[in-house]
C-alpha cells in the first residue's frame, strides 16, 4: 500500500509545516490512534512472514482516492495520446 504524508494537528497549530505542502493536493483529515478504534484489516494487512496489521480508516480512504485519481488521469492521458 502507498504511504502518504502525515501531519499532526499540533504541527498545523504550531505552523510547522511547509507553506506549499498541501497545494494542489487532496487533503484528508482523520485520526490514526488505536484508541479511536478506526482501524481495519484489509487484504494488504499481512503477508506470509508477518502478523496482520490493521490500517486506519483515513488511510484506506486515501488509498481509494489515489486509485480513482490514478485511473482518471491514466484514462485522460490515453485519450490525449490517441
mmCIF file of the N, C-alpha and C atoms, coordinates in Angstrom:
data_MODEL
# 
_entry.id   MODEL 
# 
loop_
_atom_site.group_PDB 
_atom_site.id 
_atom_site.type_symbol 
_atom_site.label_atom_id 
_atom_site.label_alt_id 
_atom_site.label_comp_id 
_atom_site.label_asym_id 
_atom_site.label_entity_id 
_atom_site.label_seq_id 
_atom_site.pdbx_PDB_ins_code 
_atom_site.Cartn_x 
_atom_site.Cartn_y 
_atom_site.Cartn_z 
_atom_site.occupancy 
_atom_site.B_iso_or_equiv 
_atom_site.pdbx_formal_charge 
_atom_site.auth_seq_id 
_atom_site.auth_comp_id 
_atom_site.auth_asym_id 
_atom_site.auth_atom_id 
_atom_site.pdbx_PDB_model_num 
ATOM 1   N N  . UNK A 1 1  ? 0.835   -1.176  0.000   1.00 0.00 ? 1  UNK A N  1 
ATOM 2   C CA . UNK A 1 1  ? 0.000   0.000   0.000   1.00 0.00 ? 1  UNK A CA 1 
ATOM 3   C C  . UNK A 1 1  ? 0.884   1.245   0.000   1.00 0.00 ? 1  UNK A C  1 
ATOM 4   N N  . UNK A 1 2  ? 0.364   2.252   -0.578  1.00 0.00 ? 2  UNK A N  1 
ATOM 5   C CA . UNK A 1 2  ? 1.092   3.507   -0.692  1.00 0.00 ? 2  UNK A CA 1 
ATOM 6   C C  . UNK A 1 2  ? 1.162   4.222   0.654   1.00 0.00 ? 2  UNK A C  1 
ATOM 7   N N  . UNK A 1 3  ? 2.301   4.805   0.927   1.00 0.00 ? 3  UNK A N  1 
ATOM 8   C CA . UNK A 1 3  ? 2.461   5.613   2.130   1.00 0.00 ? 3  UNK A CA 1 
ATOM 9   C C  . UNK A 1 3  ? 2.161   7.072   1.798   1.00 0.00 ? 3  UNK A C  1 
ATOM 10  N N  . UNK A 1 4  ? 1.446   7.738   2.669   1.00 0.00 ? 4  UNK A N  1 
ATOM 11  C CA . UNK A 1 4  ? 1.061   9.120   2.448   1.00 0.00 ? 4  UNK A CA 1 
ATOM 12  C C  . UNK A 1 4  ? 1.710   10.011  3.498   1.00 0.00 ? 4  UNK A C  1 
ATOM 13  N N  . UNK A 1 5  ? 1.871   11.281  3.162   1.00 0.00 ? 5  UNK A N  1 
ATOM 14  C CA . UNK A 1 5  ? 2.419   12.244  4.109   1.00 0.00 ? 5  UNK A CA 1 
ATOM 15  C C  . UNK A 1 5  ? 1.413   12.450  5.229   1.00 0.00 ? 5  UNK A C  1 
ATOM 16  N N  . UNK A 1 6  ? 1.871   12.338  6.456   1.00 0.00 ? 6  UNK A N  1 
ATOM 17  C CA . UNK A 1 6  ? 1.011   12.559  7.619   1.00 0.00 ? 6  UNK A CA 1 
ATOM 18  C C  . UNK A 1 6  ? 1.509   13.795  8.352   1.00 0.00 ? 6  UNK A C  1 
ATOM 19  N N  . UNK A 1 7  ? 0.563   14.600  8.781   1.00 0.00 ? 7  UNK A N  1 
ATOM 20  C CA . UNK A 1 7  ? 0.874   15.811  9.535   1.00 0.00 ? 7  UNK A CA 1 
ATOM 21  C C  . UNK A 1 7  ? 0.012   15.796  10.787  1.00 0.00 ? 7  UNK A C  1 
ATOM 22  N N  . UNK A 1 8  ? 0.605   16.040  11.927  1.00 0.00 ? 8  UNK A N  1 
ATOM 23  C CA . UNK A 1 8  ? -0.173  16.035  13.166  1.00 0.00 ? 8  UNK A CA 1 
ATOM 24  C C  . UNK A 1 8  ? -0.888  17.371  13.353  1.00 0.00 ? 8  UNK A C  1 
ATOM 25  N N  . UNK A 1 9  ? -1.938  17.333  14.153  1.00 0.00 ? 9  UNK A N  1 
ATOM 26  C CA . UNK A 1 9  ? -2.683  18.551  14.452  1.00 0.00 ? 9  UNK A CA 1 
ATOM 27  C C  . UNK A 1 9  ? -1.784  19.582  15.125  1.00 0.00 ? 9  UNK A C  1 
ATOM 28  N N  . UNK A 1 10 ? -0.908  19.138  16.008  1.00 0.00 ? 10 UNK A N  1 
ATOM 29  C CA . UNK A 1 10 ? -0.011  20.081  16.684  1.00 0.00 ? 10 UNK A CA 1 
ATOM 30  C C  . UNK A 1 10 ? 0.958   20.745  15.704  1.00 0.00 ? 10 UNK A C  1 
ATOM 31  N N  . UNK A 1 11 ? 1.409   20.006  14.676  1.00 0.00 ? 11 UNK A N  1 
ATOM 32  C CA . UNK A 1 11 ? 2.280   20.612  13.661  1.00 0.00 ? 11 UNK A CA 1 
ATOM 33  C C  . UNK A 1 11 ? 1.547   21.714  12.904  1.00 0.00 ? 11 UNK A C  1 
ATOM 34  N N  . UNK A 1 12 ? 0.259   21.503  12.629  1.00 0.00 ? 12 UNK A N  1 
ATOM 35  C CA . UNK A 1 12 ? -0.539  22.521  11.944  1.00 0.00 ? 12 UNK A CA 1 
ATOM 36  C C  . UNK A 1 12 ? -0.733  23.720  12.865  1.00 0.00 ? 12 UNK A C  1 
ATOM 37  N N  . UNK A 1 13 ? -1.114  23.458  14.121  1.00 0.00 ? 13 UNK A N  1 
ATOM 38  C CA . UNK A 1 13 ? -1.370  24.537  15.073  1.00 0.00 ? 13 UNK A CA 1 
ATOM 39  C C  . UNK A 1 13 ? -0.124  25.385  15.339  1.00 0.00 ? 13 UNK A C  1 
ATOM 40  N N  . UNK A 1 14 ? 1.033   24.748  15.326  1.00 0.00 ? 14 UNK A N  1 
ATOM 41  C CA . UNK A 1 14 ? 2.289   25.462  15.600  1.00 0.00 ? 14 UNK A CA 1 
ATOM 42  C C  . UNK A 1 14 ? 2.940   25.980  14.331  1.00 0.00 ? 14 UNK A C  1 
ATOM 43  N N  . UNK A 1 15 ? 2.234   25.851  13.195  1.00 0.00 ? 15 UNK A N  1 
ATOM 44  C CA . UNK A 1 15 ? 2.719   26.357  11.911  1.00 0.00 ? 15 UNK A CA 1 
ATOM 45  C C  . UNK A 1 15 ? 4.089   25.774  11.540  1.00 0.00 ? 15 UNK A C  1 
ATOM 46  N N  . UNK A 1 16 ? 4.225   24.465  11.713  1.00 0.00 ? 16 UNK A N  1 
ATOM 47  C CA . UNK A 1 16 ? 5.498   23.783  11.467  1.00 0.00 ? 16 UNK A CA 1 
ATOM 48  C C  . UNK A 1 16 ? 5.553   23.054  10.131  1.00 0.00 ? 16 UNK A C  1 
ATOM 49  N N  . UNK A 1 17 ? 4.541   23.217  9.300   1.00 0.00 ? 17 UNK A N  1 
ATOM 50  C CA . UNK A 1 17 ? 4.549   22.530  8.013   1.00 0.00 ? 17 UNK A CA 1 
ATOM 51  C C  . UNK A 1 17 ? 4.896   23.519  6.904   1.00 0.00 ? 17 UNK A C  1 
ATOM 52  N N  . UNK A 1 18 ? 5.538   23.044  5.845   1.00 0.00 ? 18 UNK A N  1 
ATOM 53  C CA . UNK A 1 18 ? 5.855   23.937  4.730   1.00 0.00 ? 18 UNK A CA 1 
ATOM 54  C C  . UNK A 1 18 ? 4.583   24.555  4.147   1.00 0.00 ? 18 UNK A C  1 
ATOM 55  N N  . UNK A 1 19 ? 4.661   25.800  3.764   1.00 0.00 ? 19 UNK A N  1 
ATOM 56  C CA . UNK A 1 19 ? 3.506   26.552  3.304   1.00 0.00 ? 19 UNK A CA 1 
ATOM 57  C C  . UNK A 1 19 ? 2.827   25.909  2.090   1.00 0.00 ? 19 UNK A C  1 
ATOM 58  N N  . UNK A 1 20 ? 3.602   25.293  1.209   1.00 0.00 ? 20 UNK A N  1 
ATOM 59  C CA . UNK A 1 20 ? 3.031   24.717  -0.017  1.00 0.00 ? 20 UNK A CA 1 
ATOM 60  C C  . UNK A 1 20 ? 2.812   23.202  0.070   1.00 0.00 ? 20 UNK A C  1 
ATOM 61  N N  . UNK A 1 21 ? 2.889   22.621  1.251   1.00 0.00 ? 21 UNK A N  1 
ATOM 62  C CA . UNK A 1 21 ? 2.770   21.169  1.413   1.00 0.00 ? 21 UNK A CA 1 
ATOM 63  C C  . UNK A 1 21 ? 1.459   20.624  0.858   1.00 0.00 ? 21 UNK A C  1 
ATOM 64  N N  . UNK A 1 22 ? 0.374   21.364  1.038   1.00 0.00 ? 22 UNK A N  1 
ATOM 65  C CA . UNK A 1 22 ? -0.946  20.861  0.631   1.00 0.00 ? 22 UNK A CA 1 
ATOM 66  C C  . UNK A 1 22 ? -1.456  21.482  -0.664  1.00 0.00 ? 22 UNK A C  1 
ATOM 67  N N  . UNK A 1 23 ? -0.631  22.286  -1.285  1.00 0.00 ? 23 UNK A N  1 
ATOM 68  C CA . UNK A 1 23 ? -1.043  22.928  -2.537  1.00 0.00 ? 23 UNK A CA 1 
ATOM 69  C C  . UNK A 1 23 ? -1.252  21.872  -3.622  1.00 0.00 ? 23 UNK A C  1 
ATOM 70  N N  . UNK A 1 24 ? -2.382  21.961  -4.321  1.00 0.00 ? 24 UNK A N  1 
ATOM 71  C CA . UNK A 1 24 ? -2.736  21.031  -5.403  1.00 0.00 ? 24 UNK A CA 1 
ATOM 72  C C  . UNK A 1 24 ? -2.809  19.575  -4.940  1.00 0.00 ? 24 UNK A C  1 
ATOM 73  N N  . UNK A 1 25 ? -3.189  19.358  -3.692  1.00 0.00 ? 25 UNK A N  1 
ATOM 74  C CA . UNK A 1 25 ? -3.294  18.010  -3.134  1.00 0.00 ? 25 UNK A CA 1 
ATOM 75  C C  . UNK A 1 25 ? -4.710  17.787  -2.607  1.00 0.00 ? 25 UNK A C  1 
ATOM 76  N N  . UNK A 1 26 ? -5.100  16.536  -2.526  1.00 0.00 ? 26 UNK A N  1 
ATOM 77  C CA . UNK A 1 26 ? -6.311  16.156  -1.812  1.00 0.00 ? 26 UNK A CA 1 
ATOM 78  C C  . UNK A 1 26 ? -5.891  15.955  -0.359  1.00 0.00 ? 26 UNK A C  1 
ATOM 79  N N  . UNK A 1 27 ? -6.573  16.617  0.550   1.00 0.00 ? 27 UNK A N  1 
ATOM 80  C CA . UNK A 1 27 ? -6.219  16.540  1.963   1.00 0.00 ? 27 UNK A CA 1 
ATOM 81  C C  . UNK A 1 27 ? -7.352  15.853  2.718   1.00 0.00 ? 27 UNK A C  1 
ATOM 82  N N  . UNK A 1 28 ? -7.005  14.799  3.435   1.00 0.00 ? 28 UNK A N  1 
ATOM 83  C CA . UNK A 1 28 ? -7.974  14.095  4.276   1.00 0.00 ? 28 UNK A CA 1 
ATOM 84  C C  . UNK A 1 28 ? -7.626  14.352  5.731   1.00 0.00 ? 28 UNK A C  1 
ATOM 85  N N  . UNK A 1 29 ? -8.637  14.554  6.533   1.00 0.00 ? 29 UNK A N  1 
ATOM 86  C CA . UNK A 1 29 ? -8.434  14.775  7.958   1.00 0.00 ? 29 UNK A CA 1 
ATOM 87  C C  . UNK A 1 29 ? -9.025  13.586  8.690   1.00 0.00 ? 29 UNK A C  1 
ATOM 88  N N  . UNK A 1 30 ? -8.224  12.937  9.501   1.00 0.00 ? 30 UNK A N  1 
ATOM 89  C CA . UNK A 1 30 ? -8.705  11.771  10.215  1.00 0.00 ? 30 UNK A CA 1 
ATOM 90  C C  . UNK A 1 30 ? -7.791  11.410  11.364  1.00 0.00 ? 30 UNK A C  1 
ATOM 91  N N  . UNK A 1 31 ? -8.242  10.476  12.144  1.00 0.00 ? 31 UNK A N  1 
ATOM 92  C CA . UNK A 1 31 ? -7.491  10.027  13.317  1.00 0.00 ? 31 UNK A CA 1 
ATOM 93  C C  . UNK A 1 31 ? -6.867  8.665   13.051  1.00 0.00 ? 31 UNK A C  1 
ATOM 94  N N  . UNK A 1 32 ? -5.668  8.475   13.561  1.00 0.00 ? 32 UNK A N  1 
ATOM 95  C CA . UNK A 1 32 ? -4.991  7.191   13.371  1.00 0.00 ? 32 UNK A CA 1 
ATOM 96  C C  . UNK A 1 32 ? -4.657  6.455   14.675  1.00 0.00 ? 32 UNK A C  1 
ATOM 97  N N  . UNK A 1 33 ? -4.871  7.048   15.864  1.00 0.00 ? 33 UNK A N  1 
ATOM 98  C CA . UNK A 1 33 ? -4.518  6.308   17.084  1.00 0.00 ? 33 UNK A CA 1 
ATOM 99  C C  . UNK A 1 33 ? -5.407  5.073   17.291  1.00 0.00 ? 33 UNK A C  1 
ATOM 100 N N  . UNK A 1 34 ? -4.832  4.055   17.863  1.00 0.00 ? 34 UNK A N  1 
ATOM 101 C CA . UNK A 1 34 ? -5.571  2.819   18.107  1.00 0.00 ? 34 UNK A CA 1 
ATOM 102 C C  . UNK A 1 34 ? -6.747  3.064   19.044  1.00 0.00 ? 34 UNK A C  1 
ATOM 103 N N  . UNK A 1 35 ? -6.611  4.013   19.955  1.00 0.00 ? 35 UNK A N  1 
ATOM 104 C CA . UNK A 1 35 ? -7.674  4.292   20.923  1.00 0.00 ? 35 UNK A CA 1 
ATOM 105 C C  . UNK A 1 35 ? -8.960  4.789   20.262  1.00 0.00 ? 35 UNK A C  1 
ATOM 106 N N  . UNK A 1 36 ? -8.887  5.297   19.026  1.00 0.00 ? 36 UNK A N  1 
ATOM 107 C CA . UNK A 1 36 ? -10.076 5.789   18.324  1.00 0.00 ? 36 UNK A CA 1 
ATOM 108 C C  . UNK A 1 36 ? -10.854 4.649   17.680  1.00 0.00 ? 36 UNK A C  1 
ATOM 109 N N  . UNK A 1 37 ? -10.272 3.472   17.662  1.00 0.00 ? 37 UNK A N  1 
ATOM 110 C CA . UNK A 1 37 ? -10.919 2.267   17.133  1.00 0.00 ? 37 UNK A CA 1 
ATOM 111 C C  . UNK A 1 37 ? -11.412 2.428   15.686  1.00 0.00 ? 37 UNK A C  1 
ATOM 112 N N  . UNK A 1 38 ? -10.614 3.134   14.882  1.00 0.00 ? 38 UNK A N  1 
ATOM 113 C CA . UNK A 1 38 ? -10.912 3.297   13.459  1.00 0.00 ? 38 UNK A CA 1 
ATOM 114 C C  . UNK A 1 38 ? -9.850  2.558   12.644  1.00 0.00 ? 38 UNK A C  1 
ATOM 115 N N  . UNK A 1 39 ? -9.531  1.349   13.069  1.00 0.00 ? 39 UNK A N  1 
ATOM 116 C CA . UNK A 1 39 ? -8.511  0.532   12.423  1.00 0.00 ? 39 UNK A CA 1 
ATOM 117 C C  . UNK A 1 39 ? -9.150  -0.734  11.885  1.00 0.00 ? 39 UNK A C  1 
ATOM 118 N N  . UNK A 1 40 ? -8.734  -1.130  10.669  1.00 0.00 ? 40 UNK A N  1 
ATOM 119 C CA . UNK A 1 40 ? -9.379  -2.245  9.987   1.00 0.00 ? 40 UNK A CA 1 
ATOM 120 C C  . UNK A 1 40 ? -8.342  -3.150  9.324   1.00 0.00 ? 40 UNK A C  1 
ATOM 121 N N  . UNK A 1 41 ? -8.678  -4.429  9.234   1.00 0.00 ? 41 UNK A N  1 
ATOM 122 C CA . UNK A 1 41 ? -7.859  -5.361  8.465   1.00 0.00 ? 41 UNK A CA 1 
ATOM 123 C C  . UNK A 1 41 ? -8.249  -5.225  6.992   1.00 0.00 ? 41 UNK A C  1 
ATOM 124 N N  . UNK A 1 42 ? -7.274  -5.289  6.120   1.00 0.00 ? 42 UNK A N  1 
ATOM 125 C CA . UNK A 1 42 ? -7.512  -5.247  4.682   1.00 0.00 ? 42 UNK A CA 1 
ATOM 126 C C  . UNK A 1 42 ? -6.769  -6.418  4.048   1.00 0.00 ? 42 UNK A C  1 
ATOM 127 N N  . UNK A 1 43 ? -7.006  -6.687  2.780   1.00 0.00 ? 43 UNK A N  1 
ATOM 128 C CA . UNK A 1 43 ? -6.243  -7.752  2.120   1.00 0.00 ? 43 UNK A CA 1 
ATOM 129 C C  . UNK A 1 43 ? -4.731  -7.484  2.120   1.00 0.00 ? 43 UNK A C  1 
ATOM 130 N N  . UNK A 1 44 ? -4.342  -6.233  2.349   1.00 0.00 ? 44 UNK A N  1 
ATOM 131 C CA . UNK A 1 44 ? -2.922  -5.871  2.363   1.00 0.00 ? 44 UNK A CA 1 
ATOM 132 C C  . UNK A 1 44 ? -2.359  -5.834  3.774   1.00 0.00 ? 44 UNK A C  1 
ATOM 133 N N  . UNK A 1 45 ? -3.119  -6.294  4.761   1.00 0.00 ? 45 UNK A N  1 
ATOM 134 C CA . UNK A 1 45 ? -2.723  -6.197  6.162   1.00 0.00 ? 45 UNK A CA 1 
ATOM 135 C C  . UNK A 1 45 ? -1.577  -7.116  6.549   1.00 0.00 ? 45 UNK A C  1 
ATOM 136 N N  . UNK A 1 46 ? -1.344  -8.170  5.788   1.00 0.00 ? 46 UNK A N  1 
ATOM 137 C CA . UNK A 1 46 ? -0.276  -9.095  6.176   1.00 0.00 ? 46 UNK A CA 1 
ATOM 138 C C  . UNK A 1 46 ? 0.279   -9.807  4.952   1.00 0.00 ? 46 UNK A C  1 
ATOM 139 N N  . UNK A 1 47 ? 1.387   -10.454 5.192   1.00 0.00 ? 47 UNK A N  1 
ATOM 140 C CA . UNK A 1 47 ? 1.925   -11.360 4.184   1.00 0.00 ? 47 UNK A CA 1 
ATOM 141 C C  . UNK A 1 47 ? 2.349   -12.632 4.903   1.00 0.00 ? 47 UNK A C  1 
ATOM 142 N N  . UNK A 1 48 ? 2.994   -13.510 4.237   1.00 0.00 ? 48 UNK A N  1 
ATOM 143 C CA . UNK A 1 48 ? 3.336   -14.815 4.810   1.00 0.00 ? 48 UNK A CA 1 
ATOM 144 C C  . UNK A 1 48 ? 4.244   -14.675 6.043   1.00 0.00 ? 48 UNK A C  1 
ATOM 145 N N  . UNK A 1 49 ? 5.103   -13.681 6.055   1.00 0.00 ? 49 UNK A N  1 
ATOM 146 C CA . UNK A 1 49 ? 6.105   -13.571 7.113   1.00 0.00 ? 49 UNK A CA 1 
ATOM 147 C C  . UNK A 1 49 ? 5.720   -12.670 8.278   1.00 0.00 ? 49 UNK A C  1 
ATOM 148 N N  . UNK A 1 50 ? 4.606   -11.943 8.190   1.00 0.00 ? 50 UNK A N  1 
ATOM 149 C CA . UNK A 1 50 ? 4.259   -11.004 9.257   1.00 0.00 ? 50 UNK A CA 1 
ATOM 150 C C  . UNK A 1 50 ? 2.840   -11.224 9.774   1.00 0.00 ? 50 UNK A C  1 
ATOM 151 N N  . UNK A 1 51 ? 2.611   -10.778 10.989  1.00 0.00 ? 51 UNK A N  1 
ATOM 152 C CA . UNK A 1 51 ? 1.268   -10.808 11.553  1.00 0.00 ? 51 UNK A CA 1 
ATOM 153 C C  . UNK A 1 51 ? 0.428   -9.718  10.906  1.00 0.00 ? 51 UNK A C  1 
ATOM 154 N N  . UNK A 1 52 ? -0.882  -9.925  10.828  1.00 0.00 ? 52 UNK A N  1 
ATOM 155 C CA . UNK A 1 52 ? -1.741  -8.896  10.231  1.00 0.00 ? 52 UNK A CA 1 
ATOM 156 C C  . UNK A 1 52 ? -1.668  -7.586  11.016  1.00 0.00 ? 52 UNK A C  1 
ATOM 157 N N  . UNK A 1 53 ? -1.669  -6.505  10.291  1.00 0.00 ? 53 UNK A N  1 
ATOM 158 C CA . UNK A 1 53 ? -1.627  -5.178  10.903  1.00 0.00 ? 53 UNK A CA 1 
ATOM 159 C C  . UNK A 1 53 ? -2.819  -4.382  10.381  1.00 0.00 ? 53 UNK A C  1 
ATOM 160 N N  . UNK A 1 54 ? -3.565  -3.763  11.291  1.00 0.00 ? 54 UNK A N  1 
ATOM 161 C CA . UNK A 1 54 ? -4.748  -3.019  10.871  1.00 0.00 ? 54 UNK A CA 1 
ATOM 162 C C  . UNK A 1 54 ? -4.361  -1.659  10.302  1.00 0.00 ? 54 UNK A C  1 
ATOM 163 N N  . UNK A 1 55 ? -5.213  -1.138  9.437   1.00 0.00 ? 55 UNK A N  1 
ATOM 164 C CA . UNK A 1 55 ? -4.964  0.129   8.754   1.00 0.00 ? 55 UNK A CA 1 
ATOM 165 C C  . UNK A 1 55 ? -6.025  1.138   9.188   1.00 0.00 ? 55 UNK A C  1 
ATOM 166 N N  . UNK A 1 56 ? -5.609  2.382   9.416   1.00 0.00 ? 56 UNK A N  1 
ATOM 167 C CA . UNK A 1 56 ? -6.539  3.437   9.806   1.00 0.00 ? 56 UNK A CA 1 
ATOM 168 C C  . UNK A 1 56 ? -7.536  3.704   8.682   1.00 0.00 ? 56 UNK A C  1 
ATOM 169 N N  . UNK A 1 57 ? -8.767  4.002   9.046   1.00 0.00 ? 57 UNK A N  1 
ATOM 170 C CA . UNK A 1 57 ? -9.810  4.285   8.065   1.00 0.00 ? 57 UNK A CA 1 
ATOM 171 C C  . UNK A 1 57 ? -9.417  5.390   7.108   1.00 0.00 ? 57 UNK A C  1 
ATOM 172 N N  . UNK A 1 58 ? -8.786  6.441   7.620   1.00 0.00 ? 58 UNK A N  1 
ATOM 173 C CA . UNK A 1 58 ? -8.387  7.556   6.756   1.00 0.00 ? 58 UNK A CA 1 
ATOM 174 C C  . UNK A 1 58 ? -7.337  7.108   5.735   1.00 0.00 ? 58 UNK A C  1 
ATOM 175 N N  . UNK A 1 59 ? -6.504  6.164   6.094   1.00 0.00 ? 59 UNK A N  1 
ATOM 176 C CA . UNK A 1 59 ? -5.506  5.641   5.161   1.00 0.00 ? 59 UNK A CA 1 
ATOM 177 C C  . UNK A 1 59 ? -6.173  4.785   4.080   1.00 0.00 ? 59 UNK A C  1 
ATOM 178 N N  . UNK A 1 60 ? -7.189  4.035   4.469   1.00 0.00 ? 60 UNK A N  1 
ATOM 179 C CA . UNK A 1 60 ? -7.950  3.263   3.483   1.00 0.00 ? 60 UNK A CA 1 
ATOM 180 C C  . UNK A 1 60 ? -8.604  4.211   2.487   1.00 0.00 ? 60 UNK A C  1 
ATOM 181 N N  . UNK A 1 61 ? -9.203  5.275   2.986   1.00 0.00 ? 61 UNK A N  1 
ATOM 182 C CA . UNK A 1 61 ? -9.832  6.269   2.105   1.00 0.00 ? 61 UNK A CA 1 
ATOM 183 C C  . UNK A 1 61 ? -8.800  6.919   1.193   1.00 0.00 ? 61 UNK A C  1 
ATOM 184 N N  . UNK A 1 62 ? -7.628  7.225   1.729   1.00 0.00 ? 62 UNK A N  1 
ATOM 185 C CA . UNK A 1 62 ? -6.570  7.838   0.919   1.00 0.00 ? 62 UNK A CA 1 
ATOM 186 C C  . UNK A 1 62 ? -6.150  6.913   -0.221  1.00 0.00 ? 62 UNK A C  1 
ATOM 187 N N  . UNK A 1 63 ? -6.038  5.628   0.059   1.00 0.00 ? 63 UNK A N  1 
ATOM 188 C CA . UNK A 1 63 ? -5.676  4.666   -0.987  1.00 0.00 ? 63 UNK A CA 1 
ATOM 189 C C  . UNK A 1 63 ? -6.757  4.579   -2.060  1.00 0.00 ? 63 UNK A C  1 
ATOM 190 N N  . UNK A 1 64 ? -8.017  4.589   -1.651  1.00 0.00 ? 64 UNK A N  1 
ATOM 191 C CA . UNK A 1 64 ? -9.113  4.559   -2.620  1.00 0.00 ? 64 UNK A CA 1 
ATOM 192 C C  . UNK A 1 64 ? -9.094  5.794   -3.514  1.00 0.00 ? 64 UNK A C  1 
ATOM 193 N N  . UNK A 1 65 ? -8.933  6.953   -2.905  1.00 0.00 ? 65 UNK A N  1 
ATOM 194 C CA . UNK A 1 65 ? -8.874  8.201   -3.682  1.00 0.00 ? 65 UNK A CA 1 
ATOM 195 C C  . UNK A 1 65 ? -7.691  8.183   -4.640  1.00 0.00 ? 65 UNK A C  1 
ATOM 196 N N  . UNK A 1 66 ? -6.552  7.703   -4.173  1.00 0.00 ? 66 UNK A N  1 
ATOM 197 C CA . UNK A 1 66 ? -5.361  7.619   -5.015  1.00 0.00 ? 66 UNK A CA 1 
ATOM 198 C C  . UNK A 1 66 ? -5.612  6.740   -6.238  1.00 0.00 ? 66 UNK A C  1 
ATOM 199 N N  . UNK A 1 67 ? -6.263  5.598   -6.030  1.00 0.00 ? 67 UNK A N  1 
ATOM 200 C CA . UNK A 1 67 ? -6.543  4.690   -7.149  1.00 0.00 ? 67 UNK A CA 1 
ATOM 201 C C  . UNK A 1 67 ? -7.517  5.313   -8.146  1.00 0.00 ? 67 UNK A C  1 
ATOM 202 N N  . UNK A 1 68 ? -8.558  5.977   -7.637  1.00 0.00 ? 68 UNK A N  1 
ATOM 203 C CA . UNK A 1 68 ? -9.541  6.623   -8.517  1.00 0.00 ? 68 UNK A CA 1 
ATOM 204 C C  . UNK A 1 68 ? -8.878  7.725   -9.333  1.00 0.00 ? 68 UNK A C  1 
ATOM 205 N N  . UNK A 1 69 ? -8.086  8.571   -8.687  1.00 0.00 ? 69 UNK A N  1 
ATOM 206 C CA . UNK A 1 69 ? -7.411  9.659   -9.405  1.00 0.00 ? 69 UNK A CA 1 
ATOM 207 C C  . UNK A 1 69 ? -6.410  9.117   -10.419 1.00 0.00 ? 69 UNK A C  1 
ATOM 208 N N  . UNK A 1 70 ? -5.677  8.084   -10.057 1.00 0.00 ? 70 UNK A N  1 
ATOM 209 C CA . UNK A 1 70 ? -4.709  7.493   -10.992 1.00 0.00 ? 70 UNK A CA 1 
ATOM 210 C C  . UNK A 1 70 ? -5.413  6.943   -12.226 1.00 0.00 ? 70 UNK A C  1 
ATOM 211 N N  . UNK A 1 71 ? -6.546  6.277   -12.018 1.00 0.00 ? 71 UNK A N  1 
ATOM 212 C CA . UNK A 1 71 ? -7.295  5.721   -13.148 1.00 0.00 ? 71 UNK A CA 1 
ATOM 213 C C  . UNK A 1 71 ? -7.838  6.833   -14.032 1.00 0.00 ? 71 UNK A C  1 
ATOM 214 N N  . UNK A 1 72 ? -8.352  7.896   -13.429 1.00 0.00 ? 72 UNK A N  1 
ATOM 215 C CA . UNK A 1 72 ? -8.894  9.016   -14.203 1.00 0.00 ? 72 UNK A CA 1 
ATOM 216 C C  . UNK A 1 72 ? -7.793  9.718   -14.994 1.00 0.00 ? 72 UNK A C  1 
ATOM 217 N N  . UNK A 1 73 ? -6.651  9.923   -14.363 1.00 0.00 ? 73 UNK A N  1 
ATOM 218 C CA . UNK A 1 73 ? -5.525  10.586  -15.042 1.00 0.00 ? 73 UNK A CA 1 
ATOM 219 C C  . UNK A 1 73 ? -5.014  9.717   -16.185 1.00 0.00 ? 73 UNK A C  1 
ATOM 220 N N  . UNK A 1 74 ? -4.895  8.412   -15.946 1.00 0.00 ? 74 UNK A N  1 
ATOM 221 C CA . UNK A 1 74 ? -4.430  7.493   -16.992 1.00 0.00 ? 74 UNK A CA 1 
ATOM 222 C C  . UNK A 1 74 ? -5.406  7.477   -18.168 1.00 0.00 ? 74 UNK A C  1 
ATOM 223 N N  . UNK A 1 75 ? -6.684  7.468   -17.862 1.00 0.00 ? 75 UNK A N  1 
ATOM 224 C CA . UNK A 1 75 ? -7.694  7.451   -18.922 1.00 0.00 ? 75 UNK A CA 1 
ATOM 225 C C  . UNK A 1 75 ? -7.628  8.729   -19.747 1.00 0.00 ? 75 UNK A C  1 
ATOM 226 N N  . UNK A 1 76 ? -7.498  9.883   -19.100 1.00 0.00 ? 76 UNK A N  1 
ATOM 227 C CA . UNK A 1 76 ? -7.427  11.138  -19.858 1.00 0.00 ? 76 UNK A CA 1 
ATOM 228 C C  . UNK A 1 76 ? -6.124  11.260  -20.640 1.00 0.00 ? 76 UNK A C  1 
ATOM 229 N N  . UNK A 1 77 ? -5.039  10.710  -20.114 1.00 0.00 ? 77 UNK A N  1 
ATOM 230 C CA . UNK A 1 77 ? -3.753  10.718  -20.815 1.00 0.00 ? 77 UNK A CA 1 
ATOM 231 C C  . UNK A 1 77 ? -3.837  9.838   -22.058 1.00 0.00 ? 77 UNK A C  1 
ATOM 232 N N  . UNK A 1 78 ? -4.493  8.687   -21.950 1.00 0.00 ? 78 UNK A N  1 
ATOM 233 C CA . UNK A 1 78 ? -4.654  7.787   -23.099 1.00 0.00 ? 78 UNK A CA 1 
ATOM 234 C C  . UNK A 1 78 ? -5.498  8.428   -24.190 1.00 0.00 ? 78 UNK A C  1 
ATOM 235 N N  . UNK A 1 79 ? -6.522  9.183   -23.818 1.00 0.00 ? 79 UNK A N  1 
ATOM 236 C CA . UNK A 1 79 ? -7.358  9.861   -24.822 1.00 0.00 ? 79 UNK A CA 1 
ATOM 237 C C  . UNK A 1 79 ? -6.552  10.913  -25.574 1.00 0.00 ? 79 UNK A C  1 
ATOM 238 N N  . UNK A 1 80 ? -5.685  11.631  -24.863 1.00 0.00 ? 80 UNK A N  1 
ATOM 239 C CA . UNK A 1 80 ? -4.881  12.693  -25.475 1.00 0.00 ? 80 UNK A CA 1 
ATOM 240 C C  . UNK A 1 80 ? -3.863  12.110  -26.436 1.00 0.00 ? 80 UNK A C  1 
ATOM 241 N N  . UNK A 1 81 ? -3.254  10.965  -26.079 1.00 0.00 ? 81 UNK A N  1 
ATOM 242 C CA . UNK A 1 81 ? -2.178  10.404  -26.897 1.00 0.00 ? 81 UNK A CA 1 
ATOM 243 C C  . UNK A 1 81 ? -2.687  9.685   -28.146 1.00 0.00 ? 81 UNK A C  1 
ATOM 244 N N  . UNK A 1 82 ? -3.981  9.426   -28.241 1.00 0.00 ? 82 UNK A N  1 
ATOM 245 C CA . UNK A 1 82 ? -4.517  8.695   -29.404 1.00 0.00 ? 82 UNK A CA 1 
ATOM 246 C C  . UNK A 1 82 ? -4.752  9.597   -30.583 1.00 0.00 ? 82 UNK A C  1 
# 
